[in-house]
């Protein structure tokens, strides 16, 4: 997959003008989960190209068709069924157990990018592997009222910010479902807070924001089919 690193760099710095901050927050070794917000088709590739370490990104299985599918597999990306895919999470855990990095967009689908709602899959993966979670704010890949399927024009300025590392652990005597819900809440709060900080720092708004983009929201968590709450 290392040949794909220069391709990611070219996407970020030749096709687009990507400003990257917070690289020093990423551990230089050991398993890492990069958890980014999701507003555009380009979020995964842009995060991949901006990261200081190579990663295997969980990509919806529908993308693994034809030429693009061959490229994704050759570059080490991991297909996942968004309706619930225990096998994909187990493959991602194997990557992390080997001390490598996984990228995930835990909101699941393209939306406002505020991390109001994330999948419990990222929490399971973090607790099962012991990996450090790095929240990643991605801004500019979709702006204003652009459609969710739109691709940003070339040379647009993008922003990728890597936040402070987070570790989540199961507490002694804590039921599995309680652990997973708590871990998901911690990850969601860290990601949402980091996105807010990135919006303030860059002046870039989340897409479709018509009121205060920094207003707090109530967290909701999605279940991941096939992952029992007490699995550990």
C-alpha positions as CSV (number, residue, x, y, z in Angstrom):
1,X,0.0,0.0,0.0
2,X,3.0,2.3,0.3
3,X,2.8,3.3,-3.4
4,X,-0.5,4.9,-2.6
5,X,1.0,7.4,-0.1
6,X,2.4,9.7,-2.9
7,X,-0.9,9.5,-4.7
8,X,-2.7,10.7,-1.5
9,X,-0.1,13.5,-1.2
10,X,-0.7,14.6,-4.8
11,X,-4.5,14.6,-4.2
12,X,-4.0,16.9,-1.2
13,X,-1.3,19.2,-2.5
14,X,-1.6,19.1,-6.3
15,X,-5.3,18.6,-7.1
16,X,-6.3,20.6,-3.9
17,X,-4.6,23.0,-1.5
18,X,-4.8,21.2,1.8
19,X,-3.7,22.8,5.0
20,X,-2.8,20.1,7.6
21,X,-2.5,20.7,11.3
22,X,-2.0,18.5,14.4
23,X,0.3,15.9,12.8
24,X,2.3,15.9,16.1
25,X,-0.7,14.5,17.9
26,X,-0.4,11.2,16.0
27,X,1.7,8.5,17.8
28,X,4.7,7.6,15.8
29,X,4.2,3.9,16.5
30,X,1.5,1.5,17.7
31,X,-2.1,1.0,16.6
32,X,-4.1,4.2,15.8
33,X,-7.7,4.7,14.7
34,X,-8.2,7.9,12.7
35,X,-11.8,8.9,13.2
36,X,-12.9,11.6,10.8
37,X,-16.1,13.5,10.1
38,X,-17.9,12.8,6.8
39,X,-19.3,15.4,4.4
40,X,-18.0,14.4,1.0
41,X,-16.8,11.5,-1.2
42,X,-13.3,12.8,-0.8
43,X,-13.1,12.7,3.0
44,X,-11.4,9.3,3.2
45,X,-8.8,10.0,0.4
46,X,-8.0,13.4,1.8
47,X,-7.6,12.1,5.3
48,X,-5.4,9.3,3.9
49,X,-3.2,11.7,2.1
50,X,-2.8,14.1,5.0
51,X,-2.0,11.6,7.7
52,X,1.7,11.2,8.9
53,X,1.3,7.4,8.9
54,X,-0.2,5.1,6.3
55,X,-3.7,3.8,7.1
56,X,-6.2,1.2,5.9
57,X,-9.5,3.1,5.4
58,X,-12.9,1.3,5.9
59,X,-14.7,2.1,2.6
60,X,-18.3,1.1,1.8
61,X,-18.3,-2.1,-0.1
62,X,-20.2,-0.6,-3.1
63,X,-17.0,1.2,-4.0
64,X,-15.1,-2.0,-4.6
65,X,-16.3,-2.6,-8.2
66,X,-14.4,-2.3,-11.5
67,X,-11.2,-0.4,-11.8
68,X,-11.8,1.7,-8.7
69,X,-12.3,-1.5,-6.7
70,X,-9.0,-2.9,-7.9
71,X,-7.2,0.3,-6.9
72,X,-8.8,0.3,-3.5
73,X,-7.9,-3.3,-2.8
74,X,-4.3,-2.8,-4.1
75,X,-3.9,0.2,-1.8
76,X,-4.9,-1.8,1.3
77,X,-8.4,-0.3,1.9
78,X,-11.0,-2.4,3.6
79,X,-14.6,-2.9,2.3
80,X,-17.4,-2.7,4.8
81,X,-21.1,-3.2,4.7
82,X,-22.6,-0.1,6.4
83,X,-25.7,-2.1,7.4
84,X,-23.5,-4.1,9.8
85,X,-20.3,-6.0,9.1
86,X,-18.6,-7.8,11.9
87,X,-16.1,-9.4,9.5
88,X,-14.9,-6.0,8.3
89,X,-14.4,-4.9,11.9
90,X,-12.5,-8.0,12.7
91,X,-10.2,-7.4,9.7
92,X,-9.6,-3.9,10.9
93,X,-8.8,-5.2,14.4
94,X,-6.2,-7.5,12.8
95,X,-4.6,-4.5,11.2
96,X,-4.5,-2.7,14.6
97,X,-3.2,-5.8,16.4
98,X,-0.3,-5.7,14.0
99,X,0.5,-2.1,15.2
100,X,-0.8,-0.4,12.1
101,X,-3.4,2.3,11.5
102,X,-7.1,2.2,10.4
103,X,-9.2,5.1,9.1
104,X,-12.9,5.3,9.7
105,X,-15.7,7.8,9.1
106,X,-17.9,6.8,12.1
107,X,-20.9,9.0,11.0
108,X,-21.4,6.3,8.3
109,X,-23.0,8.5,5.7
110,X,-22.3,11.9,4.3
111,X,-24.0,14.6,6.3
112,X,-23.4,17.9,8.1
113,X,-20.1,16.6,9.4
114,X,-20.8,17.8,12.9
115,X,-20.5,14.2,14.4
116,X,-23.9,14.4,15.9
117,X,-24.3,10.7,15.4
118,X,-21.6,8.0,15.2
119,X,-21.5,4.2,14.9
120,X,-20.7,2.1,17.9
121,X,-18.4,0.2,15.6
122,X,-15.5,2.6,16.2
123,X,-16.0,2.2,20.0
124,X,-15.9,-1.6,19.7
125,X,-12.8,-1.4,17.5
126,X,-11.0,0.9,19.9
127,X,-11.8,-1.2,23.0
128,X,-11.1,-4.5,21.3
129,X,-7.7,-3.4,20.0
130,X,-6.6,-0.9,22.6
131,X,-5.7,1.5,19.8
132,X,-5.3,5.2,20.3
133,X,-8.2,7.2,18.7
134,X,-7.3,10.4,16.8
135,X,-10.2,12.7,16.0
136,X,-9.9,14.2,12.5
137,X,-11.7,17.3,11.4
138,X,-12.1,17.5,7.6
139,X,-13.4,20.9,6.2
140,X,-13.9,22.2,2.7
141,X,-14.6,19.0,0.8
142,X,-18.2,20.2,0.7
143,X,-19.4,23.7,1.5
144,X,-22.5,25.8,1.6
145,X,-25.5,24.1,-0.1
146,X,-23.4,21.8,-2.3
147,X,-25.1,18.5,-2.9
148,X,-23.8,15.5,-0.9
149,X,-22.7,13.9,-4.1
150,X,-20.7,16.8,-5.3
151,X,-17.0,16.8,-5.8
152,X,-15.1,20.0,-4.9
153,X,-13.6,22.0,-7.7
154,X,-9.8,21.5,-8.2
155,X,-7.4,23.7,-6.2
156,X,-10.0,24.4,-3.5
157,X,-8.4,25.0,-0.1
158,X,-9.2,22.1,2.2
159,X,-8.4,21.7,5.9
160,X,-7.5,18.6,7.8
161,X,-6.8,18.8,11.5
162,X,-5.6,15.9,13.7
163,X,-6.8,16.3,17.3
164,X,-5.6,15.2,20.7
165,X,-5.2,11.4,21.2
166,X,-7.9,9.6,23.1
167,X,-7.9,6.1,24.7
168,X,-11.1,4.3,25.7
169,X,-11.1,1.3,28.0
170,X,-13.6,-1.0,29.6
171,X,-13.9,-0.4,33.3
172,X,-13.7,-3.2,35.7
173,X,-17.1,-4.8,36.3
174,X,-18.8,-2.7,33.7
175,X,-21.3,-4.5,31.4
176,X,-20.3,-4.7,27.7
177,X,-23.2,-2.6,26.4
178,X,-22.5,0.1,29.0
179,X,-18.8,0.2,28.1
180,X,-19.6,0.5,24.4
181,X,-22.1,3.2,24.8
182,X,-19.8,5.2,27.1
183,X,-16.8,4.7,24.7
184,X,-19.0,5.8,21.8
185,X,-20.1,8.9,23.7
186,X,-16.5,9.8,24.6
187,X,-15.3,9.4,21.0
188,X,-18.3,11.4,19.6
189,X,-17.7,14.2,22.1
190,X,-14.0,14.3,21.3
191,X,-14.6,14.3,17.5
192,X,-17.5,16.9,17.7
193,X,-15.4,19.1,20.0
194,X,-12.4,19.0,17.7
195,X,-14.6,19.8,14.7
196,X,-15.9,22.9,16.5
197,X,-12.3,23.9,17.3
198,X,-11.3,23.5,13.6
199,X,-14.3,25.6,12.5
200,X,-13.2,28.3,14.9
201,X,-9.6,28.1,13.9
202,X,-10.1,28.1,10.1
203,X,-13.3,30.1,9.7
204,X,-14.6,27.3,7.4
205,X,-18.2,26.4,8.0
206,X,-19.7,23.0,7.9
207,X,-21.9,22.5,4.8
208,X,-25.5,23.6,5.0
209,X,-25.0,25.5,8.3
210,X,-27.7,28.2,8.5
211,X,-27.4,28.9,12.2
212,X,-24.6,28.7,14.8
213,X,-22.5,25.7,13.7
214,X,-21.0,25.5,17.2
215,X,-24.3,25.0,18.9
216,X,-24.3,21.8,21.0
217,X,-26.3,18.8,19.9
218,X,-27.7,15.8,21.5
219,X,-25.6,12.6,20.8
220,X,-27.2,9.6,19.2
221,X,-25.4,6.3,18.7
222,X,-26.0,3.7,15.9
223,X,-25.8,0.0,16.6
224,X,-23.5,-2.1,14.5
225,X,-25.2,-5.3,13.5
226,X,-23.3,-8.4,14.4
227,X,-21.3,-6.9,17.2
228,X,-22.7,-8.0,20.5
229,X,-22.6,-5.4,23.3
230,X,-20.6,-7.7,25.6
231,X,-18.0,-8.7,23.0
232,X,-14.5,-7.9,24.2
